[in-house]
Each structure stands twice: as structure tokens, then as C-alpha cells.
Amino acid sequence: MSGAAGAPAWQRQELVDEFTERRETLLPLLDVQEDLLRRLFTRGGREIGRFLDIGAGDGASSQLLLELGGAGARSQAVLVDFSEPMLSRAGERLRRFPDRWQLVRGDLREPSWSEGLPAGRFDAAISSYAIHHLTSERKRQLYGEVFALLAPGAMFVNMDVVSVEGPLRGLFDEQMVANAIIAEHAHGGARSDDEIERELLADDDEDRPDGLAVQLQWLGEAGFEQVETHFKWAEGVVFGGVKPGR
């Protein structure tokens, strides 16, 4: 998966290039999930000032939020990632938003990941296909760390993959590989289907997904309210909560 949460595979330029250039084609139902993110962050007249993009990858989610609200919007993004190739890609993607974003190198595997962040609370936090790289204990700790960084009333949304044990287990990766093979053939690529699958799933040994139910529980333990699942398709999920107080 994407998102570089300190996973060595995502330090490889060729893997980063492969994923970022075909992200919209590869990820199942990404258009549906991103439309949901837009609705989550705009319903009820919600306004975003400064937001945190955790395991930001190539900055696609930051771009989505920076675009909300039309030309007059002045939200500010702080992007955290471990992968230098990903941060470089994010800088390229966000170039058309001058003075509205900041890149911070931080390893989510370590509690020190937030030390490089600018001072002050954040009005929202988002993470996309990054947190599943962490161990169970680090996920649980991270949710508490994110809670502490947010202002009262701020929303945290995680778009990621989780573990499932039922009949749809493995479907997300299967569909992602199928999408990659279709795209390869459509563009006249020469790689075999086996090569495509092997390269696309190169970071599978570094994936550590946990179940959805336990992660919702961890959010509640961290202090979040309105904790719920916004979207689920096989392993693909969007879930989150709100920090109380507003």
C-alpha cells in the first residue's frame, strides 16, 4: 500500500514512481472514498484552518483538502512522512498552492515523529494508506498522540486498509493487482502479470494491518467521540472520530 510510514520499501524511487503515477487507477473505489472525504470536511459548514496529513505520501490527500472551499479558501497543510521520495513528490504536487503547506520528515514508528511539527493545535488530521504499516501498539499510541495535537472539535479521518478474516479476505489487493494489469495492457507495457503483481505488492512484508473494530476501540480510548466507520469495502476503510470540546 501507499503512504510510507517509515517502511523501507517506500524509500525506493521506482516503487514510489509506480504508485504515485498510477494511484488513481490502482486503488479500488478511490474516487468514492475521496468524495466521502470532501463531504466529511465540508458538511455543516465545517471550516479547516491548519490540518495535519499523517504519513502524507505524495500529498494527494493534502491537495484534496487544500482545494476545498473554492478559490478563497486559505487552509494550511502540514505533511509528515518518512520517505524522501514521497516528500519530493508531495512538493511537486502542491507547488500550485504557494505558502500553504509545509513538509516535515518524521517516522511514525517512533513517538518522536511529531517533534518537527510547528507549534500549536490542528483543526483537522487525515491519514491515507499509511498507518497500517505500524505495529498494533504503535497504532494505539499514535491515535493518542494525534488526539493531543488536535484542537477541540477537530476531526481525524483515516483512509487505510485493515485485516479481515471473512470471505472477502485479500480482495483489496486482488483488485489492485487486476487494475494494474489492465492499465499495463492499455498502455502497451511489456511486463508480465506476475511481474506486475510482484512489484506492486513489494511492501507486503511490511504491512501490519489490524482489525477495524479494535482500531475504533483505540480511538475511543484515546478520547475521540463520534467514532465510526464511514466506508468499508473488503480491507479498504475510511473511519475516524472527533475531539470533543467545541
C-alpha positions in Angstrom: 0.0 0.0 0.0 1.0 3.6 -0.1 1.8 6.2 2.4 5.3 5.5 3.7 5.0 5.2 7.4 8.7 4.5 7.7 8.6 1.4 5.6 11.9 0.9 3.7 10.2 -0.2 0.5 8.8 3.3 0.2 12.3 4.8 0.1 12.8 3.1 -3.3 12.3 5.7 -6.1 11.0 3.2 -8.6 8.2 1.9 -6.3 7.2 5.5 -5.4 7.1 6.4 -9.0 5.0 3.4 -9.9 2.4 4.0 -7.2 2.1 7.8 -7.4 1.8 7.9 -11.2 -1.0 5.2 -11.2 -2.6 5.8 -7.8 -6.0 6.8 -9.1 -6.1 3.7 -11.3 -4.7 1.2 -8.8 -6.7 1.8 -5.6 -10.1 0.3 -5.6 -13.0 2.8 -5.3 -10.6 5.6 -4.6 -13.0 8.1 -6.3 -15.8 7.1 -3.9 -13.5 7.4 -0.8 -12.2 10.8 -1.8 -15.7 12.1 -2.5 -16.6 11.0 1.0 -13.6 12.8 2.4 -14.7 16.0 0.8 -18.2 15.6 2.3 -16.8 14.8 5.7 -14.8 18.0 5.8 -17.4 20.3 4.4 -20.8 19.2 5.8 -22.4 21.6 8.3 -20.3 24.5 7.2 -17.2 23.0 8.7 -14.1 25.1 8.0 -10.5 23.8 8.1 -7.7 26.1 9.1 -4.4 24.3 9.6 -4.6 20.5 9.2 -2.1 17.6 9.6 -1.5 15.0 6.9 0.0 11.9 8.7 2.1 9.6 6.5 1.3 12.0 3.7 2.9 10.2 0.8 2.8 12.2 -2.4 0.4 14.8 -0.9 -2.8 13.7 -2.6 -5.0 14.0 0.5 -3.5 17.4 1.3 -4.3 18.5 -2.2 -7.9 17.4 -1.8 -8.3 19.4 1.4 -6.5 22.4 0.1 -8.9 22.5 -2.8 -12.0 22.6 -0.6 -14.0 25.8 -0.3 -13.1 27.3 -3.7 -10.5 29.9 -4.6 -11.0 31.9 -1.4 -10.0 29.0 0.9 -6.8 29.6 2.9 -6.4 26.3 4.8 -2.8 25.3 5.6 -1.3 21.8 5.4 1.5 20.3 7.4 2.6 17.0 5.8 4.6 14.4 7.7 6.3 11.4 6.0 9.4 9.3 6.4 10.1 8.7 2.7 12.2 11.4 1.0 11.0 10.3 -2.5 7.4 10.7 -1.3 8.1 14.1 0.2 9.7 15.2 -3.0 6.6 14.1 -4.9 4.4 16.0 -2.5 6.3 19.2 -3.1 5.8 18.8 -6.8 2.1 18.1 -6.4 1.4 21.1 -4.1 3.5 23.6 -6.0 0.4 25.4 -7.1 -0.5 26.2 -3.5 2.3 28.6 -2.6 2.8 29.4 1.1 0.0 27.0 2.1 1.9 23.8 3.0 5.0 22.6 4.9 6.8 19.3 4.7 8.1 17.6 7.8 10.2 14.4 7.8 9.0 12.1 10.6 8.9 8.4 11.3 5.5 7.3 12.6 7.2 4.2 14.1 8.7 6.4 16.7 6.9 8.7 19.3 9.4 11.4 18.2 7.7 11.7 14.8 5.9 14.9 15.9 8.9 16.7 17.2 9.4 18.6 13.9 5.8 19.9 13.8 5.1 23.6 14.1 3.7 24.7 17.5 0.0 24.9 18.0 -3.1 22.7 17.6 -4.5 21.5 14.3 -8.1 21.9 13.1 -8.1 18.5 11.4 -6.0 15.5 10.8 -6.0 13.0 7.9 -4.1 9.9 7.1 -4.2 7.9 3.8 -2.8 4.3 3.5 0.0 4.8 6.0 -1.0 3.7 9.5 -1.3 0.0 8.5 2.5 -0.2 8.4 2.7 0.3 12.2 2.5 -2.4 14.9 -0.6 -2.7 16.9 0.9 -1.0 19.9 2.2 1.9 17.8 -1.2 2.4 16.2 -2.8 2.6 19.6 -0.1 5.1 20.8 -0.4 7.1 17.6 -4.1 7.7 18.0 -3.4 9.2 21.4 -0.6 11.3 20.0 -2.9 12.6 17.2 -5.6 13.4 19.7 -3.2 15.6 21.7 -2.3 17.6 18.6 -5.8 18.5 17.7 -7.9 21.5 18.7 -11.3 20.9 20.3 -13.9 19.9 17.7 -11.2 18.8 15.2 -11.9 15.7 13.1 -9.4 12.9 12.5 -10.1 10.7 9.4 -8.1 7.6 8.5 -8.3 6.1 4.9 -6.5 2.8 5.1 -6.6 -1.0 4.9 -7.5 -3.3 7.8 -7.3 -7.0 8.3 -10.4 -9.1 7.6 -11.0 -12.8 8.2 -14.2 -13.4 6.2 -14.8 -14.4 2.6 -13.6 -11.1 1.2 -10.1 -11.5 2.7 -7.5 -10.5 0.1 -10.0 -8.9 -2.2 -8.5 -5.4 -2.0 -5.0 -6.5 -3.1 -6.5 -8.7 -5.8 -8.5 -5.8 -7.3 -5.5 -3.5 -7.1 -3.4 -6.1 -9.0 -6.2 -6.5 -11.5 -6.4 -2.8 -12.0 -2.6 -2.6 -12.5 -2.7 -5.4 -15.1 -5.5 -3.7 -17.1 -3.5 -0.4 -17.0 -0.3 -2.1 -18.2 -2.0 -3.7 -21.1 -3.9 -0.5 -22.0 -0.6 1.4 -22.2 1.2 -1.2 -24.2 3.5 -2.2 -21.3 5.8 -5.2 -21.6 5.7 -6.5 -18.0 4.1 -9.9 -17.3 1.2 -10.2 -15.0 3.5 -11.9 -12.4 6.0 -9.1 -12.6 3.3 -6.5 -12.1 1.9 -8.3 -9.0 5.4 -8.8 -7.5 6.4 -5.2 -7.9 3.0 -3.8 -6.8 3.0 -5.8 -3.6 6.6 -5.3 -2.8 5.9 -3.9 0.6 3.5 -6.6 1.8 6.0 -8.0 4.3 6.0 -4.5 5.9 2.2 -4.3 6.2 0.7 -4.9 9.7 -3.0 -4.2 9.4 -5.2 -4.7 12.4 -9.0 -5.3 12.5 -11.4 -2.3 12.2 -13.3 -3.0 15.4 -10.2 -2.8 17.6 -9.0 0.4 16.0 -12.3 2.1 16.6 -11.9 1.0 20.2 -8.4 2.6 20.3 -9.8 5.8 19.0 -12.4 5.9 21.8 -9.8 5.1 24.4 -7.7 8.0 23.1 -10.6 10.3 23.8 -12.3 10.7 20.4 -16.1 10.9 20.2 -18.4 10.2 17.3 -16.1 7.3 16.4 -17.5 5.4 13.4 -16.8 3.7 10.1 -17.6 6.0 7.2 -16.8 3.5 4.4 -15.7 -0.1 4.0 -15.1 -2.4 1.0 -13.2 -5.6 1.8 -10.0 -4.4 3.5 -10.4 -0.8 2.4 -11.9 1.5 5.0 -12.4 5.2 6.0 -13.0 5.7 9.7 -12.4 8.3 12.4 -13.6 10.5 15.2 -13.9 14.0 16.6 -12.1 15.5 19.5 -14.8 16.8 22.0 -15.0 20.3 23.3 -16.5 22.6 20.7 
